[in-house]
Amino acid sequence: MNEGPRIIVLNGIGSVGKSSIARALQAMTIEPFLHVQLDTFIAMLPAAYQKHHSDGFTFETVHEDGKPLVVIRTGVVARRALQGMRHAIIAMAKQGNNMIVDDVVLGSVRTHYGDLAAEHHVSFVGVFAPLDVLEARERLRGDRRIGLARWQYERVHKNDVYDLELDASRATPLECATIIKQRFQL
């Protein structure tokens, strides 16, 4: 493992608080860290590909047990953008930049980042909260599709092993950031 630039990957369901944790962590680390958000890369796509294009992202609201569930499908252009994001993060680290990555990985986060990050010091942090808390935050934000957290809940963190797990419903973003800073000696 290289002791050069550090990469902290925060993986969790939308509205769990990853961005708030990342900003709090940036404010307290000794060395500067760049904050990379999945949403920034999605916003790079043409508008149609962000919301309703079969080659980009499509969102379909269905109902399960009387509650909305937003199913996400990714097409070839969306998958390329996500893979490009992960390669861009590694390219930034190769230039000496420390990175905090704010991502929503369906499936294994280590599989998505493992090979790309093999030459860098990467720490994987799972950010969790109970579904009812996530759904309440989703409604309060007003910029999320209602039912997105419910769909992601069984898909994010599935069979993942993290270097650190945080319950963002029991700790503030500042407390979570402090735990990360101490655990990884940032």
GUMAR-568376 format. One record per residue: z, y, x of N, C-alpha, C in turn. Coordinates in steps of 0.05 Angstrom, whole numbers, plus 5000, padded with zeros to 4 digits. Example, Ala and Ser with C-alpha at 12.3 -4.5 7.8 and 13.67 -1.06 7.14 Angstrom:
515648865264515649105246515649345264;514249555257514349795273515750015258;
END
This chain:
500049765017500050005000500050255018;498450435011498150695026500350885017;501451025036503551225030502351505027;499751525022498451775018498951884990;496951984977497252094950498451894931;499951994912501251834892499751864865;499551644850498451654824500551534805;501351694785503151604765501551584739;501251344728499751294704501751264681;501651464662503251454638501451334616;502251104606500650974586502350954560;501151034538502551024513500851114490;501851054466500451124442500351424439;498251524426497951804420500451914406;501252154413503652284401506352184411;506252004432508851904442510152114460;508652304471509852514488509052504517;506852364524505952344551505252614564;503952784549503153044560505553214566;507553214548509953364552511553264576;511652994579512952874603511452954628;508852944627507253014651507653304660;507753484640508253774647511053814659;512953674647515753694658515853574686;514453354691514453234717513153414738;510853544730509553724748511453954757;513054044739514854264745517154194764;517653934768519953864784519353704809;516853624813516353464837516253644862;516953524884516853674909514053744917;512253544916509453584922507953644896;505753794897504253854872502853604862;502753574835501353354822499353484802;496953374801494953454781495353284756;495153414733495453264707492653214696;492052964693489452874682489952754655;488652864634488952764607486452624597;486852404584484652264570483152454552;484652614537483452794517481452984530;481953064555480153244569477453114574;477452854581474952714585473552654559;474952604538473752564512472352824503;473653054509472553314501470053374517;469453244538467053284554464553174539;464952984522462752874507461653074487;459053054480458053224458459753164433;460053364416461853354393461353104376;458753044371458152814354459152554366;459152534392460052284406463052264406;464452474400467352474400468452364374;466852364353468052304326466452104310;463852104312462451934293459651844303;459551744327456951654338457451364348;455651184341456050904349456050864379;454751044394454851024423457251164435;458651324419461051464428463451344416;465051504402467351404388466851414358;467751214344467651224314470451164305;471251294284473951254272473551184243;474850964234474650874207477450844196;477950984174480550954161480450724141;482250534144482550314126485550324117;486150174097488950164088490149884091;492449874102493849624107496649654095;497349484076499949504062500349784050;498249904041498350164028498550404047;498350354073498550564093495950594108;495250844115492750884130492850764158;490650654166490350544193487650634203;487650784226485150884236484150704259;481950564253480750384272478850544290;479150504316477450634336475450434347;472950514349470950354362469650534384;469150404406467850554428465150434434;463150614437460450534443460050564473;457550514481456850504510457350774524;456850994511457251254523460251314527;461751254507464751284508465851114530;465050864531466050684552465350784580;462950894583462151004609463951244616;464551414597466251644602469051564610;470151364597472851264604472851144632;470850984638470750874665470351094686;468651284679468251514697470851664702;472451694681475051834684476751684705;476851424703478551274722477451294751;474751294754473651334780474051624790;474051814773474552094780477352134790;479251994778482052004786482351904815;481051684820481251564847479851754867;477551874859476152064877477952304884;479452394864481252624868483452534887;484552304884486652204901485652164930;483152074933481952044959481852314974;481852524960481752794972484552894978;486652724973489352794980491052904957;489952894932491352994909493152784897;495652864891497452704875496552734846;496752524830495752524803497852414783;498052544760499552444737497352394716;497052144708494952074689496152024662;495152144642496052124614493851974599;494351714594492251544583493251384559;491351274544491951084522490150844528;491250644542489750414550490250194530;488150094518488349864500487949614517;489849444517489849214535491449274560;490849144582492449174606491749424622;493649594626493249834642492749754671;494049544681493549454708490749354712;489549234692486849134694484949374695;485449584679483649824679483849974705;486249994717486550154741486949994767;487649744765488449574788486449584811;483949504807482049494828481449774839;481249964821480550234829482750364846;485250284839487550414852488750254875;487350034883488549854902489249994929;487850194936488350324962490350564960;491350614937493250834933495850744922;497850904925500550844915500550914885;500350714868500250754839502750644826;503850794808506150714792505350724763;505850504749505150484721507550514704;507450714685509750784668508850744639;510250564625509750524597511550714581;510350874564511951064547511850964519;514250894508514450764482515950944462;515750874437517350984415516850804391;518750784373518450624348516150744331;514850574316512550654300513250884280;515550874268516251084249516551354263;517451364287517651604303514851704310;513151524318510351604325508851714301;509251584278507851674254508951954245;511451994248512652264241511452474260;511352414286510152604305507252654299;505852444292502952464285502552664262;504252644242504052824219504853114227;506953144243507853414251505753554268;504353414285502453534303500153674288;499253534268497053654252494353634264;494153534289491453514302490753224307;492153044294491652754297490752634270;489152434272488452284247490852114240;491752134215493951984205493151684203;494651524217494051234218493151144246;492651334264491851264291494151124306;496551224304498851094317499250814307;498950774281499350514269497250314281;494750394284492750214295493250154324;494050364340494550334368497050174374;498950174356501550054361501549774371;499849604360499749324368497749274391;496349484400494249454420494949574447;496449794447497349914472499849764481;500149714506502349574519502249274515;500149174502500048884496499948724522;501948564527502148394551502148554577;502948804577503048964601505748934615;505648964641508048974657508049244672;510149404668510249664680512249674703;511949874720513949924740516450064728;515950194706518150334691517350354662;519250314644518850354616520750564606;519750744589521350964578521150964548;523351004534523451034505523551334500;521251454492520951744488522251824462;523351644447524851724422527751754429;528651664452531551674459532051874482;529851984493530152174515528052394512;528852634520526952864519524852834540;522652984538520652974560521953044587;523753234588525053314613526753074624;528152944607529752714615527952484625;525752434611523852234620522652304647;521852554650520752644676522752614698;525252674693527452644713527752354721;527552174702527751884708525451804726;523051894719520651824735520951934764;521752184766522052314792524052164809;526352094798528351944813527451664820;526251524801525451244805523351224827;521451404828519251384847519551584870;521851714872522551894894520352104898;519752244876517752454877518952724882;
END
